[in-house]
Amino acid sequence: MWKNLSKVLGLVFMGCCVVLLLAVGVALPALAETGAAPSPENTKAQSWEIFAGVGTVVHPEFPGSSSYNVTPIPFGEIRYQDRFFLNAYYGIGGRLFEKKFDEKHSFSLSASLRYGFANRDEDDDPRFAGLGEVDNSIEVMMFANYRFGDWNVGWEGAKALNSGGHEGISSTLYLEYIQRLFGHYMVRFGPFASFGDGNYMQTFYGITDDQAARSVFETFSAGAGIEKLGLRANLLTFFSRRVGFFALANYSHLVGDAGKSPLIDSKNQFMSLAGVVYRF
């Protein structure tokens, strides 16, 4: 029940952001990082761009789980003048700084507020009884990208603001190759590494003395460091001017204290999302 409630709250949070933006007359652009960039001529022709769709996401029940949930979800994003944005992953935010060195080299820095979906419930696994629950977090994000030709180096970091969640800092460093194939398919793929501070790692992978006393686990300390290494890819194509298909997938391998944690079932983690998108 609580797991379903957290998903509902995430959608409500996103919906409230949309309503707020429309109420004050502001709309948002997706960053190039989302992989949902329109053609250059359309970008120049209009200030507002709105995408909506429906798809299915496959994801682990909790970090380190060997069991997966398959969940149908609505998704979308709103863009405004290549500066402000609203989407399901980055939340609501804007580009703070952008420098174009030449046609093939540029740097950008952005910030946002988002709803983080990482959580853990005691009913995710019978062994988790006594550990307590980790709620979803409201997170403030910073992310930067350096584009050089068909390559992009990116970094993103998120700090949880509310109590009850992980209350820590997580970040990801990635390299991706970007290419438009056959004139219709926008493809992005490459490796990434994710990190967590002590609070984040201890929340999802550690066991305190109090938790050990209430559960079947022994005390385990998970310190700051690399959480996982992996590969990810996404694809976007439009069948017509308005209707398209979007898919993304990533594979990661838990390492360090995350990979040694007694709480995990598997070091190998998969996630995928695929759906149909409509451009208004």
C-alpha positions, -999 to 999 in steps of 0.1 A, spaced: 0 0 0 27 25 10 47 17 -22 17 25 -43 10 56 -23 46 69 -28 41 65 -66 8 84 -64 25 112 -44 52 114 -70 27 119 -98 8 144 -77 40 164 -71 47 165 -108 11 175 -116 11 203 -90 43 216 -106 26 217 -140 -5 235 -126 17 260 -108 37 268 -139 7 272 -161 -9 294 -134 20 319 -135 25 316 -173 58 298 -174 67 266 -193 99 247 -194 124 231 -219 138 197 -215 175 197 -214 195 179 -241 204 153 -215 169 139 -216 174 127 -251 140 141 -262 153 170 -282 131 181 -312 145 190 -346 165 223 -347 139 240 -370 111 233 -345 132 246 -316 137 279 -333 101 281 -344 84 279 -311 91 290 -275 68 264 -259 71 227 -264 49 202 -246 54 164 -247 31 138 -231 30 101 -232 24 68 -215 48 39 -210 59 11 -189 89 11 -165 107 -20 -152 128 -13 -121 141 -31 -89 117 -31 -59 145 -15 -39 182 -8 -44 199 -42 -46 167 -62 -52 166 -92 -75 128 -87 -78 114 -62 -103 82 -41 -105 65 -35 -139 45 -3 -137 26 16 -163 32 53 -160 23 86 -176 52 109 -184 59 141 -202 78 173 -202 74 210 -209 100 233 -223 104 271 -226 130 289 -247 158 264 -240 161 276 -204 134 264 -181 121 228 -179 98 203 -162 101 166 -166 97 134 -145 134 128 -139 149 163 -133 117 179 -119 113 216 -122 142 239 -128 163 259 -152 196 264 -169 217 288 -149 246 292 -172 256 282 -207 288 290 -227 292 280 -264 329 280 -273 322 271 -309 298 250 -330 310 217 -314 320 227 -279 297 240 -251 292 239 -213 260 243 -193 251 243 -156 215 238 -144 196 234 -112 162 218 -103 139 205 -76 126 170 -80 108 141 -64 132 112 -58 118 78 -63 144 58 -44 128 42 -13 126 10 7 96 -5 26 97 -32 53 72 -52 32 96 -53 2 113 -83 18 103 -104 49 139 -99 61 134 -62 63 111 -64 94 125 -41 121 147 -20 97 121 8 93 111 24 61 130 48 38 106 73 23 109 91 -10 128 124 -9 123 159 -23 157 167 -37 175 198 -50 197 190 -80 227 205 -98 239 192 -131 266 202 -156 274 191 -191 304 196 -214 296 188 -250 324 182 -275 313 170 -310 292 139 -307 303 133 -271 290 146 -238 305 145 -203 280 151 -176 277 153 -138 246 155 -117 242 156 -79 211 156 -56 207 165 -20 176 152 -1 158 180 18 131 162 38 135 139 68 124 103 65 143 97 32 179 91 28 188 127 39 221 124 20 238 134 -13 240 112 -44 258 120 -76 265 105 -110 293 110 -135 288 99 -171 301 99 -206 278 95 -236 280 93 -273 252 111 -291 242 104 -327 212 108 -350 209 76 -370 193 73 -405 180 109 -399 152 98 -376 167 81 -345 183 101 -318 205 77 -298 226 83 -267 247 57 -249 277 54 -226 291 44 -192 283 60 -158 294 58 -122 272 67 -92 284 79 -58 268 84 -24 278 102 8 277 85 42 241 92 49 229 80 15 250 48 16 241 40 52 204 45 46 201 20 17 230 -4 24 240 -1 61 225 -15 93 227 5 125 230 -10 160 193 -2 167 182 -18 134 203 -49 142 187 -52 175 152 -52 159 160 -74 129 177 -105 117 208 -86 105 240 -78 121 254 -43 122 269 -32 89 286 2 82 283 15 46 306 45 41 307 72 14 321 61 -20 311 46 -53 277 29 -53 276 14 -88 291 13 -122 271 8 -154 260 15 -189 229 33 -202 213 41 -235 182 59 -248 165 63 -281 139 87 -294 122 86 -328 91 103 -343 69 84 -367 52 117 -377 55 153 -368 38 147 -335 38 110 -325 70 93 -315 85 64 -295 109 67 -265 130 40 -248 158 39 -223 176 12 -204 205 9 -181 225 -18 -164 245 -13 -132 267 -33 -109 268 -25 -72 304 -21 -59 321 -12 -27 300 -13 5 269 -13 -16 280 -46 -32 290 -61 2 258 -51 20 237 -80 35 206 -61 25 210 -67 -13 198 -97 -32 218 -90 -64 247 -68 -74 233 -66 -109 206 -41 -115 185 -33 -146 160 -6 -154 140 1 -186 113 25 -197 95 25 -231 65 43 -243 47 65 -269 51 102 -268 29 130 -283 43 164 -292 17 192 -290 
